[in-house]
Amino acid sequence: MSAPTTTTTITPPAQRHHLALAIIVTCQLMLIIDATVMNVALPHIQADLHLSTAGLTWVMTSYTLAFGGLLLLGGRAGDVFGRRRMFVGGIVLFTVASLLGGLAPSAGWLLAARALQGVGAAAAGPSTIALITTTFTETRERIRALALFSAASGAGFALGLIVGGAVTEAASWRWVLFINVPFGIAAAALAPRFVAEPPRHAGRLDLPGALAATTGMLSLVYGLLSATSHGWSSPVTIITIALGIVLIGCFISIEARVRQPLMPLRLFADRDRAAGYLGFALGPMAMMSTFFLLTQFVQDDRGYSPLRTGLAFLPLALAMLTMSRVVPRILPRTGARPLVMAGASMMTGGLIWLTQLHGGSAYATGILGPMVLMGLGGGLAFIAMPPTIFATVPPQDAGAAGGVLQTMQQTGATLGISVIAAVAAGTGGSLVAGMTNAFAVAAGIAAVIVVVVGPLFRSRVPAGS
């Protein structure tokens, strides 16, 4: 009689990779959604916690500023201490901060919780890209994985409005934060099982560089927000913007001298990579005007409910997700340049279209077309960039490179909100008048991608390895 046998279920490597990608992309989507998920809930938060108009802006920027300002530190920390460890630790901190934010009894509590969310996102965010690039080593598979990641990053801004609208209307604004908790717990529990830990790289953290980068961005954003309420000629505005520029200059100087920088300047030596980074800053800077201003327009001027406001952005999200299926098929044949230039041209056209909005504009004729055009254009342009950026990044710099990419995205989004809010407020007229001026500025930013960034790309992404 043969001895009884026991069967051990082993997950095949390909399936493990797909499960790992699902966990990583879901977490990235959660981090990006929280950059805009509060937009639709702002009127309810203002009524509940008695926030000023300037305080409402900080509900948004306290998260994106902490997220963007600490991403470089989070990226290098992942290289040194372990990318999966930083990913899980960041998600845990983000989840706890979300719970605390949902329980906030005061405005100060909420702003502190939002900043803490940003710290957790900065710890987890850079490792998402690094874990993808080390998990998917075959070129075609990596392009597909990065395309899905990019689509989630881009569509997440729009999906945040949809989620925020639905949850705010069905429950309350507090559940916009509570909803992160079960997803965060699931991700933290599953990641150690399915996401492999890449080798660590010995080194130390550049804390002076992190301090200069974070305080520089804080000062710059504070100055831009000051322009919204006090004007561009205000001493506070001038001094804080100037200080921010000086501190960012100090940060670049520090990075050029230290042995192990947070942002290795050699990453910008590659022309395609430098173009991709620049595009990833300018794109969100232009796109955030749509989310920030149109949510106010459809709610305040057109009387939309929170749910209807969120659903108004669904065409943009669907268009970007559609491009995540298209771009990986054509990128190896065309390279990034034509996709970036065509996509950014569509974005520019959509923003110019939005400058024609007026008080009587209907959704179907004034907003739907620009939404679709910007979604298709944004997906075409920005899904093509990450595979080009990471095509030649050395493994020891994967975390830092991921940190730089997401820093560009979050910094662009934060500065975009600040600049667009300042331009809209500086008009001195109605909401619509300020909006159309701001959309014109955003269209100019998108046009820079067409004229300057697109032509910088030169190489093709290999079709396979």
C-alpha positions, 0 to 999 in steps of 0.5 A: 500500500502506497503512503498517502501523498499531500498536495501543495498548491504552488502559484505559477510564476506568470499568475503570481506576476499578474496578481502582483501587478493587480495589487500594485496597480490597485494601490497606485490607483488608490493613491492617485484617486485621493488627489481628487477624491475630496474635490466633490466633497469640498462643499460638505467639508466646508459646511461641516468643519467651517473651513475658509476658501483658502482652507479648502484648497489646502485640503487638496494640496496638503496631500499632494504637497506631502506626496510630491515633496517626499517621493524622492526620499521614498524612492531612494529609501526603497532602494536602500531598505527594500522596495516591498517593505517600503511599499507595505509600510507606506500603504499601512501609514496611508490606511491609518491616516485615511481612518484618522481623516474620516474621524476628523472633528476639526479642520486642523485634524483633517489637514494633518491627516491628509498630510500624513496620507501624503507621507504614506503615499510617498513611501509606497508610490515610488516602489510601485514602479520599481516593483513593476520594472523588476517583476516584468523583465521581458520588454513587451510584458513590461510595456503592457504592465507600465501602460496599465500603471500609467492608465491607472495613474492618469484615469485615477484623477477622474475616477477620484471625482466619480468615487468621491461623488458617489460616496458623498451622496450615498453616505457622507464626505467622511466615507470618502476616506473610510473607503481606503481602509479595507483596500489598504488592509487587503493590499498590506496583507497580500503584498508579502505573499505575491509581490517579490522583494528585489535585492536591496542596494547599500547606501544612505539617505540624502536628508539635506536634499530631502529637506531642501526639496520639500521646503522649497516646494512648500514655499513655492506652493504657499506663494502661489496660493497667497497670490490667489487671496492677496495678489501677485504684488503682495510681499508674502507672495513675492518672498515665498515664491522667491524662497521656493525657487532658491531652495529648489536651486539649493536642492539641485546643487546638493544633488550634484555633489552628494555621493548618493543623491535622492534624484541622480542627475544622471537620470536626466542625461538620457534625452528620452528620459529627460523628455518623459520626465518633463512631459510627466510634469507638464501634463498633470499641470494642464489637466488638473485645471479640468478637475479643479475648475469643472467640478466647481462649474457643474456644481455651482453654476449648473447645480449638479449633485455630487454623484452627477458631478463625478459621473460627468468625468467618466468619459475622460476616465474611460477614454484613458483606460481605452488607450491603455489597450491601444498604446502598448500595441503601437508604441514598439513600432512608432516610438514615443515621439508621434504618440506624445505629439499627437496626444498633447495636440488633442489635449490642447484642443480640448482645453481650447474648446473649454475656453468657450464655456459660458453660463448657459453651456450644456454638458453635451455640447460644452463639456463632453467633447473636450472630456473625450478629447482630453482623455484620448489625448492624455492616454496617448501621450502619457502612457507612452512615456514610462516605458521610454523612461525605464527602458535603460534605467539601471536596477540600482536606480529603479526606485529613485527613477520611480520617485522622480517620475511620480515627483514630476507628476505630483509636483505638476499637479500641485503647481497646476492647482495653485497656478490655475486657482491664482489665474482664475481668482485674479480675473476679478469677475465671475466664476466662468470668466476666471475659468476660461482664462485659466483654461487658456493658460492650461492650453498653453502648458499643453502646447509646450508638450507638443512644441518642446517635449514631443520633439525631444524624444528620439529613440524607439522602444524595442519590440521585444527581447 
